[in-house]
Amino acid sequence: MEGGAPRPGRDESFPKALRLTRRAQFLEVQGKGAKVTVEPLLALALPNTVGFTRLGLTVSTKVGNAVIRARIRRRLRELFRKRRHELPAGVDLVLIARGSAATADFQRLSRSFDGLVAKLKRTFP
């Protein structure tokens, strides 16, 4: 699997192919994407041409110090890895953590992520 599409099935890895890596990709999704909010997360989603869902994370310095921001990113990546198969296929997704994410435990982030998934399924059937 050199740089191509991720393996089908319930593979729970997070290869580079599933990530938004360039600033231009983030800006395109943020400029043209549909906005979905479930506190403390904001998701911007835009259909893509690659056929599978890719993720980009944004955790501002307003959320907390480096340790807190890294913890939030790890938790969001974990949620994406475990529940990627539930998301609509062929969507670029930028998750933005709001300030209240700093005090949110894993269960609260998990519930928020599930709420985003449900709203995204309605937006991108």
N, CA, C and O of each residue as an XYZ file, in Angstrom:
500
protein
N       0.832     -1.169      0.000
C       0.000      0.000      0.000
C       0.886      1.246      0.000
O       0.903      1.980      0.988
N       1.589      1.490     -1.032
C       2.478      2.636     -1.167
C       1.702      3.873     -1.590
O       1.427      4.038     -2.779
N       1.342      4.741     -0.667
C       0.749      6.029     -0.993
C      -0.635      5.996     -1.597
O      -1.188      7.049     -1.916
N      -1.218      4.812     -1.765
C      -2.531      4.725     -2.390
C      -3.646      4.759     -1.372
O      -3.492      5.270     -0.262
N      -4.766      4.207     -1.776
C      -5.935      4.174     -0.906
C      -5.691      3.229      0.263
O      -4.950      2.254      0.137
N      -6.313      3.518      1.393
C      -6.180      2.626      2.538
C      -6.848      1.290      2.265
O      -7.737      1.185      1.420
N      -6.416      0.285      2.980
C      -6.982     -1.052      2.801
C      -8.441     -1.063      3.214
O      -8.815     -0.393      4.177
N      -9.271     -1.810      2.504
C     -10.685     -1.891      2.869
C     -10.862     -2.693      4.154
O      -9.927     -3.333      4.636
N     -12.057     -2.648      4.690
C     -12.357     -3.411      5.890
C     -12.204     -2.572      7.140
O     -12.325     -1.348      7.098
N     -11.939     -3.232      8.246
C     -11.882     -2.550      9.540
C     -10.455     -2.261      9.968
O     -10.141     -2.311     11.157
N      -9.590     -1.960      9.012
C      -8.224     -1.573      9.328
C      -8.260     -0.301     10.159
O      -8.898      0.677      9.769
N      -7.578     -0.304     11.308
C      -7.638      0.840     12.208
C      -6.350      1.638     12.247
O      -6.086      2.359     13.210
N      -5.549      1.510     11.203
C      -4.332      2.316     11.160
C      -4.687      3.737     10.712
O      -5.827      4.021     10.343
N      -3.703      4.605     10.753
C      -3.918      5.988     10.331
C      -2.792      6.394      9.378
O      -1.942      7.215      9.724
N      -2.796      5.809      8.171
C      -1.716      6.092      7.222
C      -1.798      7.514      6.676
O      -2.818      8.192      6.809
N      -0.725      7.939      6.073
C      -0.644      9.298      5.549
C      -1.731      9.581      4.508
O      -2.160     10.725      4.358
N      -2.172      8.556      3.796
C      -3.212      8.733      2.783
C      -4.528      9.221      3.393
O      -5.347      9.818      2.695
N      -4.736      8.974      4.688
C      -5.981      9.376      5.354
C      -5.888     10.752      5.995
O      -6.819     11.177      6.678
N      -4.779     11.455      5.785
C      -4.572     12.748      6.434
C      -4.604     13.887      5.425
O      -4.175     13.735      4.281
N      -5.112     15.008      5.859
C      -4.918     16.241      5.104
C      -3.571     16.779      5.570
O      -3.377     17.023      6.760
N      -2.649     16.964      4.644
C      -1.290     17.302      5.048
C      -0.855     18.694      4.613
O       0.075     19.257      5.191
N      -1.504     19.251      3.614
C      -1.061     20.551      3.103
C      -2.023     21.659      3.493
O      -3.232     21.460      3.602
N      -1.448     22.823      3.696
C      -2.241     24.000      4.067
C      -3.342     24.258      3.051
O      -4.458     24.616      3.426
N      -3.043     24.081      1.776
C      -4.031     24.324      0.720
C      -5.254     23.416      0.891
O      -6.381     23.835      0.629
N      -5.030     22.180      1.327
C      -6.143     21.259      1.549
C      -7.026     21.770      2.694
O      -8.252     21.772      2.585
N      -6.396     22.200      3.789
C      -7.145     22.738      4.923
C      -7.946     23.972      4.500
O      -9.126     24.098      4.827
N      -7.295     24.872      3.774
C      -7.960     26.115      3.375
C      -9.133     25.854      2.450
O     -10.157     26.531      2.546
N      -9.002     24.883      1.555
C     -10.106     24.566      0.652
C     -11.313     24.053      1.435
O     -12.441     24.483      1.194
N     -11.073     23.126      2.379
C     -12.172     22.589      3.183
C     -12.773     23.686      4.054
O     -13.994     23.777      4.180
N     -11.929     24.517      4.653
C     -12.436     25.580      5.514
C     -13.185     26.644      4.728
O     -14.104     27.268      5.258
N     -12.811     26.860      3.483
C     -13.472     27.871      2.672
C     -14.762     27.408      2.028
O     -15.704     28.191      1.901
N     -14.824     26.138      1.616
C     -15.964     25.645      0.851
C     -16.794     24.590      1.570
O     -17.873     24.228      1.101
N     -16.307     24.095      2.699
C     -16.938     22.954      3.354
C     -18.198     23.293      4.127
O     -18.437     24.442      4.499
N     -18.993     22.264      4.356
C     -20.200     22.379      5.171
C     -19.798     22.356      6.635
O     -18.934     21.575      7.036
N     -20.425     23.214      7.435
C     -20.093     23.337      8.857
C     -21.063     22.514      9.690
O     -22.280     22.603      9.528
N     -20.491     21.704     10.595
C     -21.278     20.892     11.516
C     -20.677     21.093     12.905
O     -19.464     20.980     13.081
N     -21.516     21.387     13.883
C     -21.021     21.660     15.229
C     -21.706     20.777     16.260
O     -22.929     20.639     16.269
N     -20.908     20.194     17.111
C     -21.364     19.532     18.333
C     -20.316     19.885     19.375
O     -19.185     19.403     19.314
N     -20.690     20.720     20.326
C     -19.749     21.236     21.316
C     -18.983     20.096     21.982
O     -19.634     19.142     22.408
N     -17.687     20.114     22.103
C     -16.714     21.167     21.862
C     -16.007     21.065     20.510
O     -14.907     21.593     20.351
N     -16.622     20.395     19.539
C     -15.975     20.216     18.239
C     -16.741     20.922     17.128
O     -17.966     21.036     17.159
N     -15.992     21.383     16.167
C     -16.543     21.953     14.939
C     -15.939     21.149     13.797
O     -14.724     20.957     13.746
N     -16.772     20.684     12.889
C     -16.288     19.937     11.736
C     -16.643     20.692     10.470
O     -17.752     21.207     10.326
N     -15.694     20.750      9.562
C     -15.920     21.288      8.231
C     -15.674     20.141      7.262
O     -14.625     19.499      7.320
N     -16.617     19.876      6.381
C     -16.526     18.723      5.496
C     -16.783     19.128      4.056
O     -17.648     19.953      3.766
N     -16.014     18.529      3.168
C     -16.115     18.819      1.740
C     -15.898     17.526      0.965
O     -14.928     16.814      1.224
N     -16.787     17.202      0.013
C     -16.574     15.995     -0.779
C     -15.233     16.053     -1.507
O     -14.811     17.117     -1.959
N     -14.571     14.908     -1.619
C     -13.299     14.845     -2.328
C     -13.397     13.879     -3.502
O     -14.439     13.261     -3.722
N     -12.325     13.758     -4.241
C     -12.316     12.893     -5.427
C     -11.559     11.592     -5.199
O     -11.472     10.768     -6.109
N     -11.010     11.388     -4.005
C     -10.202     10.196     -3.758
C     -11.027      8.983     -3.345
O     -10.534      7.857     -3.415
N     -12.270      9.185     -2.917
C     -13.146      8.063     -2.623
C     -13.102      7.558     -1.192
O     -13.851      6.644     -0.848
N     -12.251      8.120     -0.348
C     -12.239      7.746      1.068
C     -12.105      9.000      1.905
O     -11.705     10.052      1.406
N     -12.437      8.888      3.170
C     -12.454     10.047      4.057
C     -11.064     10.346      4.579
O     -10.347      9.450      5.026
N     -10.688     11.627      4.517
C      -9.402     12.081      5.046
C      -9.658     13.063      6.177
O     -10.677     13.753      6.198
N      -8.716     13.118      7.124
C      -8.885     13.933      8.316
C      -7.770     14.950      8.469
O      -6.602     14.656      8.215
N      -8.144     16.146      8.887
C      -7.202     17.170      9.300
C      -7.650     17.703     10.653
O      -8.844     17.881     10.894
N      -6.698     17.955     11.524
C      -7.022     18.430     12.875
C      -6.461     19.822     13.100
O      -5.345     20.131     12.683
N      -7.245     20.659     13.764
C      -6.799     21.989     14.145
C      -7.118     22.180     15.628
O      -8.272     22.117     16.052
N      -6.056     22.415     16.398
C      -6.217     22.704     17.818
C      -5.398     23.956     18.095
O      -4.170     23.902     18.161
N      -6.070     25.059     18.254
C      -5.442     26.366     18.420
C      -4.750     26.501     19.769
O      -5.057     25.780     20.718
N      -3.821     27.427     19.833
C      -3.159     27.726     21.107
C      -4.142     28.311     22.118
O      -3.859     28.327     23.316
N      -5.286     28.788     21.648
C      -6.318     29.305     22.546
C      -6.922     28.189     23.403
O      -7.497     28.452     24.459
N      -6.787     26.948     22.942
C      -7.362     25.808     23.651
C      -6.561     25.489     24.910
O      -7.139     25.115     25.931
N      -5.258     25.629     24.849
C      -4.446     25.310     26.012
C      -2.979     25.229     25.645
O      -2.581     25.586     24.536
N      -2.175     24.752     26.590
C      -0.748     24.632     26.321
C      -0.465     23.420     25.426
O      -1.389     22.704     25.039
N       0.784     23.197     25.106
C       1.166     22.153     24.154
C       0.739     20.767     24.618
O       0.328     19.940     23.804
N       0.830     20.511     25.892
C       0.453     19.200     26.424
C      -1.039     18.945     26.218
O      -1.432     17.860     25.788
N      -1.853     19.923     26.519
C      -3.306     19.790     26.361
C      -3.665     19.640     24.891
O      -4.476     18.784     24.536
N      -3.068     20.469     24.027
C      -3.359     20.381     22.590
C      -2.968     19.025     22.032
O      -3.710     18.454     21.232
N      -1.826     18.499     22.432
C      -1.380     17.184     21.950
C      -2.332     16.090     22.427
O      -2.638     15.160     21.680
N      -2.800     16.199     23.669
C      -3.737     15.202     24.203
C      -5.030     15.204     23.386
O      -5.557     14.144     23.050
N      -5.534     16.383     23.071
C      -6.771     16.488     22.291
C      -6.562     15.888     20.908
O      -7.408     15.132     20.428
N      -5.438     16.216     20.256
C      -5.160     15.648     18.927
C      -5.075     14.131     18.974
O      -5.615     13.463     18.092
N      -4.412     13.571     19.978
C      -4.315     12.101     20.112
C      -5.693     11.484     20.261
O      -5.996     10.468     19.636
N      -6.518     12.092     21.083
C      -7.862     11.543     21.301
C      -8.710     11.619     20.038
O      -9.443     10.679     19.730
N      -8.620     12.716     19.310
C      -9.404     12.850     18.073
C      -8.913     11.884     16.997
O      -9.717     11.315     16.259
N      -7.600     11.699     16.906
C      -7.070     10.713     15.951
C      -7.557      9.310     16.295
O      -7.919      8.534     15.411
N      -7.561      8.995     17.580
C      -8.036      7.686     18.030
C      -9.510      7.483     17.666
O      -9.886      6.420     17.173
N     -10.330      8.485     17.904
C     -11.744      8.392     17.544
C     -11.908      8.200     16.038
O     -12.733      7.397     15.604
N     -11.140      8.920     15.249
C     -11.222      8.772     13.789
C     -10.791      7.369     13.372
O     -11.457      6.732     12.556
N      -9.692      6.890     13.921
C      -9.196      5.551     13.558
C     -10.243      4.482     13.851
O     -10.506      3.613     13.019
N     -10.838      4.552     15.040
C     -11.779      3.511     15.468
C     -13.127      3.597     14.755
O     -13.803      2.582     14.586
N     -13.522      4.803     14.336
C     -14.870      4.985     13.784
C     -14.875      5.480     12.348
O     -15.891      5.971     11.855
N     -13.758      5.351     11.693
C     -13.628      5.819     10.308
C     -14.663      5.170      9.389
O     -15.178      5.817      8.477
N     -14.967      3.897      9.627
C     -15.922      3.176      8.783
C     -17.347      3.718      8.910
O     -18.178      3.463      8.037
N     -17.646      4.465      9.985
C     -18.983      5.036     10.177
C     -19.171      6.345      9.418
O     -20.304      6.749      9.156
N     -18.075      7.010      9.062
C     -18.148      8.301      8.376
C     -18.531      8.111      6.916
O     -18.261      7.056      6.340
N     -19.156      9.115      6.307
C     -19.449      9.038      4.879
C     -18.142      8.927      4.088
O     -17.152      9.573      4.431
N     -18.140      8.123      3.052
C     -16.938      7.937      2.237
C     -16.756      9.123      1.295
O     -17.728      9.750      0.875
N     -15.509      9.420      0.971
C     -15.223     10.454     -0.004
C     -15.393     11.868      0.508
O     -15.856     12.741     -0.227
N     -15.025     12.111      1.763
C     -15.173     13.438      2.355
C     -13.850     13.846      3.004
O     -13.224     13.052      3.706
N     -13.437     15.077      2.766
C     -12.317     15.660      3.505
C     -12.906     16.334      4.726
O     -13.831     17.138      4.616
N     -12.364     16.004      5.901
C     -12.923     16.457      7.160
C     -11.860     17.197      7.961
O     -10.783     16.660      8.217
N     -12.161     18.424      8.354
C     -11.288     19.190      9.242
C     -12.022     19.327     10.566
O     -13.099     19.919     10.632
N     -11.426     18.770     11.627
C     -11.985     18.892     12.966
C     -11.266     20.014     13.693
O     -10.037     20.044     13.747
N     -12.030     20.926     14.245
C     -11.480     22.049     14.992
C     -11.956     21.917     16.433
O     -13.155     21.875     16.708
N     -10.990     21.853     17.344
C     -11.319     21.763     18.768
C     -11.524     23.166     19.317
O     -10.682     24.044     19.129
N     -12.635     23.372     19.988
C     -12.914     24.659     20.620
C     -12.314     24.687     22.014
O     -11.845     23.665     22.515
N     -12.328     25.844     22.633
C     -11.702     26.025     23.935
C     -12.176     25.055     24.997
O     -11.394     24.624     25.844
N     -13.462     24.706     24.957
C     -14.004     23.807     25.982
C     -13.483     22.377     25.836
O     -13.697     21.555     26.727
N     -12.809     22.069     24.739
C     -12.224     20.735     24.562
C     -11.098     20.494     25.558
O     -10.776     19.346     25.861
N     -10.502     21.556     26.065
C      -9.394     21.427     27.012
C      -9.820     20.706     28.284
O      -9.025     19.978     28.878
N     -11.048     20.897     28.702
C     -11.522     20.266     29.934
C     -12.398     19.046     29.670
O     -12.871     18.406     30.609
N     -12.613     18.722     28.400
C     -13.468     17.585     28.053
C     -12.700     16.276     28.241
O     -11.545     16.154     27.834
N     -13.364     15.304     28.863
C     -12.740     13.992     28.979
C     -12.982     13.203     27.688
O     -13.673     13.667     26.782
N     -12.403     12.007     27.625
C     -12.493     11.210     26.398
C     -13.945     10.881     26.066
O     -14.328     10.885     24.896
N     -14.758     10.597     27.086
C     -16.156     10.262     26.821
C     -16.921     11.425     26.205
O     -17.747     11.224     25.314
N     -16.655     12.619     26.666
C     -17.341     13.788     26.091
C     -16.909     13.997     24.645
O     -17.742     14.271     23.782
N     -15.611     13.869     24.375
C     -15.140     13.982     22.991
C     -15.747     12.882     22.132
O     -16.098     13.112     20.975
N     -15.869     11.691     22.699
C     -16.450     10.566     21.969
C     -17.913     10.839     21.607
O     -18.335     10.589     20.478
N     -18.677     11.352     22.566
C     -20.087     11.681     22.289
C     -20.189     12.780     21.234
O     -21.047     12.724     20.352
N     -19.319     13.767     21.327
C     -19.314     14.852     20.339
C     -18.972     14.314     18.955
O     -19.604     14.684     17.965
N     -17.973     13.443     18.891
C     -17.573     12.855     17.609
C     -18.734     12.049     17.017
O     -19.004     12.130     15.819
N     -19.420     11.268     17.869
C     -20.579     10.493     17.389
C     -21.679     11.410     16.859
O     -22.321     11.103     15.854
N     -21.892     12.533     17.538
C     -22.876     13.501     17.060
C     -22.488     14.083     15.716
O     -23.338     14.281     14.847
N     -21.184     14.359     15.543
C     -20.701     14.855     14.245
C     -20.916     13.821     13.155
O     -21.329     14.156     12.045
N     -20.636     12.569     13.472
C     -20.816     11.486     12.489
C     -22.273     11.431     12.041
O     -22.557     11.336     10.847
N     -23.187     11.490     12.995
C     -24.622     11.438     12.652
C     -25.017     12.614     11.772
O     -25.739     12.435     10.791
N     -24.558     13.807     12.106
C     -24.895     14.985     11.291
C     -24.243     14.903      9.916
O     -24.857     15.296      8.923
N     -23.022     14.406      9.837
C     -22.351     14.282      8.543
C     -23.051     13.252      7.649
O     -23.118     13.425      6.432
N     -23.565     12.190      8.252
C     -24.307     11.196      7.459
C     -25.552     11.808      6.840
O     -25.933     11.453      5.725
N     -26.195     12.737      7.566
C     -27.369     13.402      7.014
C     -26.976     14.396      5.929
O     -27.698     14.568      4.947
N     -25.830     15.050      6.106
C     -25.371     16.054      5.145
C     -24.811     15.418      3.876
O     -25.028     15.917      2.772
N     -24.082     14.303      4.048
C     -23.445     13.602      2.919
C     -23.927     12.159      2.899
O     -23.212     11.268      3.359
N     -25.129     11.908      2.375
C     -25.686     10.539      2.394
C     -24.915      9.553      1.536
O     -25.278      8.379      1.467
